[in-house]
Every structure is written in structure tokens, then in C-alpha cells.
Amino acid sequence: MNIKSLLIGSAAALAAVSGAQAADAIVAAEPEPMEYVRVCDAFGTGFFYIPGTETCLKFGGYVRFQTNFGRDASGTSDWNSFTRAQFEVDTRTDTELGALRGFIGFRGNAESGSSSDSSVFVDQAFIELGGLKAGKFYSEWDNDLNGETDILSTNALFNAVRYTYDAGAFSAYIAAEELQGTSFVGSSETDNNVGISAFVGGTAGPVTYSLVGSYDVDYEDGAIRAMLFADVGPGTFGLAGVWASGVNAYYAESEWAVAVEYAIKATDKLTITPAFQYLGSVATKTVDGDIVDADWSNNDAWTAGLTVDYKITDGLAAKVTANYYDEDGQDDEVTGFVRLQRSF
């Protein structure tokens, strides 16, 4: 028997012995299918599905470095720098009652020096279902003209309950707002204020308009403000007017005011906005500039300024503003800031 025959016979014998066990061979388990992140386009760009759910999630925010300048901007110095971090979490889900939204905005302000000079807090947090919104969020009083010259509100961030009717080109809301923390020098009101606000606004061709009215229950005074934007030539024309019956949480700067601006779109990256505002019967103030709970003064004031916005690249922008303020019987002031902001 030669070597070749011996090898063939051995292989046949081994196959015969092991053939009965072939069915018992170990089979590796298939891995569980991996669920990759899916894009959610139902609520705009940037949203994605939380794996294993039908809830859409979006992260956003910005990092800002800013230097303010003006008389005594920080103690005895005429300038002051700070850094701000804003981080936002936005969740939305389609339900049988409409879109269910939960929003949290965290903000941190960092000053130079020890950690005690800095703070981290919840800027906004609210729940929204259909037209109903409840939580801490900015009101219509936070919206103003495009530049940084106008003075059109005193407070705009409240814990509130609001219902909004939205028809696309037209919207309206009514809100009950807690004005806790709003107080003026010499006031005898307790720190438990309530306000009622109503708003209407919309678009008509190239024109965008809004009207908001609010009543401060404890101070028994209110304010009303109208604002209009219109595309004219190479830019956007803005006009606003406000009137207050007396010092109140929403607007306490003056009895009335009119502001106008023109935001010139010089290039795709550069916007230049000159602006002017006149304030009639400004609020009575202390030597430190705090508003006093008193009748309007006999002083009028005006302010004029220029704001320059420049888009450096996607997500990075710079803003510079300088404003001149002149009030009867008071020293003139020049204030402003230089800002660099990375948004995402």
C-alpha cells in the first residue's frame, strides 16, 4: 500500500466517524440589527429621531464674547467684557392633539476673576401642545427692531401660560404672565405681580406687522406697542411706537416713544443699520439710573446710533454698535458693544 492510498483511506474513515455529528456544528448567532440615527424633517432642519422613539430632537445654541463700552460700564471702568454660553434642547412629537414640544435653554455668563463672578441658569423652559404654551419663555416684548439702538421694552421674560391662534399669515395670542421680580424704587407693591397680554401680528406682502398690549395688575398700568417692517430698496425699513399709561413691568422707560431704522443689506454678509428714537416724558430715575415708581418726568430724550452686522463664515458672525443718548437736564452718553458669536 503506497502513501497515497493510505491518506485517502484515512480521510474516508474520519469522514464516516464525524458525519453523524455534522448536524451538531456550532453556529454563530447573528448580531442584533443596529438602529442608526434617522433624520426627522417634520419640524425643520437639524432634527433627528431619538433611537427607539418617535420623538424628534435638536440641539442648538451659541458661544458669545462681548465687550461693552460706555460711562461706568463696569464699576469705575468705561468698558467690560464677558463670555456667554447658550445651549438649547428642543424635542417634538406628533400626537393626536397636535405637535407636543418640550424646550430647555441653558445659559452661562462668565466674567473674569473667580467662579463667583459667573453663573449658569435655565434661561427658558416650556411645554407646548398645539396652541397652548406653559413655562418660562420670552414674550412679544422681547422682539424689537433689527438694530441695537431702540429702547422698546423693560421686561420680556416671564413664567406664563399662553394660547396662540396661528393661521400662517396671521397669528394672535392671549397670555397670563407672572411678573415676580419686577419692582421699582419706592414701590410699596409686594413681589407677586401678575400681567395680562394680548398680541396680533402677521404679514401682508412685503410688510410684517405686530401689535402687543399688556396690563400690569398690581401697578394698575399698562403699555401698548406697534411695530412694522417693510422691504424697501436694498434693505428693510422698521418703524415702532409705544405708549404707557404709567410705570409698569412691560414698558417703564417713558410715557411714549417712536423709533425708526433702515437695515441696509450692503452685501450678502454685511448689514448696516442706522436708527433713531425719540422718547417723550422719560421715567423718573435715581442717580444710579434706576426707575422710580413715580409720575413721568418733564424730560424728553432722543437716541441715535449705528449697528453693523458681518457674517464672517457659516456659524460665525460679528456685531458692532455705537449709540448716542441725549436727555434733557442730563449728561450725554455714548454706549455700545463689540460682539463675536459662534452659533450652531
C-alpha positions, 0 to 999 in steps of 0.5 A: 500500500503506497502513501497515497492510498493510505491518506485517502483511506484515512480521510474516508474513515474520519469522514464516516466517524464525524458525519453523524455529528455534522448536524451538531456544528456550532453556529454563530448567532447573528448580531442584533440589527443596529438602529442608526440615527434617522433624520426627522424633517417634520419640524425643520432642519437639524432634527433627528429621531431619538433611537427607539422613539418617535420623538424628534430632537435638536440641539442648538445654541451659541458661544458669545464674547462681548465687550461693552463700552460706555460711562461706568460700564463696569464699576469705575471702568468705561468698558467690560467684557464677558463670555456667554454660553447658550445651549438649547434642547428642543424635542417634538412629537406628533400626537393626536392633539397636535405637535407636543414640544418640550424646550430647555435653554441653558445659559452661562455668563462668565466674567473674569476673576473667580467662579463667583463672578459667573453663573449658569441658569435655565434661561427658558423652559416650556411645554407646548401642545398645539396652541397652548404654551406653559413655562418660562419663555420670552414674550412679544416684548422681547422682539424689537427692531433689527438694530441695537439702538431702540429702547422698546421694552423693560421686561420680556421674560416671564413664567406664563401660560399662553394660547396662540391662534396661528393661521400662517399669515396671521397669528394672535395670542392671549397670555397670563404672565407672572411678573415676580421680580419686577419692582421699582424704587419706592414701590410699596407693591409686594413681589407677586405681580401678575400681567395680562397680554394680548398680541396680533401680528402677521404679514401682508406682502412685503410688510410684517406687522405686530401689535402687543398690549399688556396690563400690569395688575398690581401697578394698575398700568399698562403699555401698548406697542406697534411695530412694522417692517417693510422691504424697501430698496436694498434693505428693510425699513422698521418703524415702532411706537409705544405708549404707557399709561404709567410705570409698569413691568412691560414698558417703564422707560417713558410715557411714549416713544417712536423709533425708526431704522433702515437695515441696509443689506450692503452685501450678502454678509454685511448689514448696516443699520442706522436708527433713531428714537425719540422718547417723550416724558422719560421715567423718573430715575435715581442717580444710579439710573434706576426707575422710580415708581413715580409720575413721568418726568418733564424730560424728553430724550432722543437716541441715535446710533449705528449697528453693523452686522458681518457674517464672517463664515457659516456659524460665525458672525460679528456685531458692532454698535455705537449709540448716542443718548441725549436727555434733557437736564442730563449728561450725554452718553455714548454706549455700545458693544463689540460682539463675536458669536459662534452659533450652531 
